[in-house]
Amino acid sequence: MKPLRLKYIGLAAGLFCGTLLSGAAHAVDSAELEAANPIVPVPAPPLGIGGEKNPPATLADLPDPPTPERVRLGRWLFFDKRLSADNTIACATCHRPENAFSEPSPVSTGIGGQKGGRKAPSFTNLAWASLPHFFWDGRAASLDEQAGGPMINPIEMGHEDHDVVVAKVSKIKGYAKYFKESFGDEEINIQRITKAIADYERTRMSGNSAWDRYVAGDKSALSDDAKKGRTLFFGNGFCNNCHKGPNLTDSDFHNLGVGWDEKTQTFSDIGRFAVTKKDKDTGAFKTPGLRDVSKHAPYMHDGSMKTLEEVVRFYSKGGTPNPHLDRKIDRRFAEQLDFSDAQVNQMVKFLESLDGEGYQDTAPTSFPQ
């Protein structure tokens, strides 16, 4: 979303939150409630995921690892529309499981149908983010911090402050039992709310893709076109200059020229500059991870590109020239690319091979009352 006047520096530009039912329609007993959202073991990372250690890390290796109880609580909170001021928006509104926790629209929609300025990015595989920068301009330093911001954003979830959020959740008596189960007592505060949501998010991992199986030794896992696309991606396409590591991102910020208006010589969104106030960060945005990228259309921070083909052509031509264009994509370095139609197709086939498994979920059918 475009930079806004926000009370909470850690808001996430994309975590608007939720399209699914909050479960407020009828009371349910504990057995029915817990059957709809049972405690399950914290998942192991799928093939290809788990940070850059050898052997890969697990969620248990994190400084404060998720617990099954907190993940269950966080799953309820993530899908519960009652966390918004008018009971219409939950975290899943914009971070949709069917879109690998991204969204199929160019920008996000909050309470009252208000439109933001940015598209909600996916948060899969962010438990091991290599840099403490979350969402398009990196203004949140952790998943926990990111989860709290949209709650007090006037065009996202719309609460005046976090005290109002805490008071509202506290009035839902059925939640007290599960906060005690997760944290040792029934106290509800914003730190516990965001910790539970973030721990659920940490379990949303995507791996065991065709590419992962290929890297692991199954040379039949990729089609011939995908193999050629892989060679381009890691070769003279230079894509892995920024899209690197298990999640195919450097977690850094780059200006590609997206949103540049040549006539006015301005950006529609100044990006990272709003956070750092450094000239070099003007129009720069965080490199998105490419896992399940086929499910993230439309693309870029503003959803301005409809297809992967369009994105690949944009990169192969060196982005949009502007005074702050990142040297890694500057036309002087990318001029020799200008992929053919066949090469564009090969690159897209490789990107499609990054679709994985492990993150999929659906909303609980009932919620604490």
Order of alpha helices (4+ residues) and beta strands (2+ residues): alpha-alpha-alpha-alpha-alpha-alpha-alpha-alpha-beta-beta-beta-alpha-beta-alpha-alpha-alpha
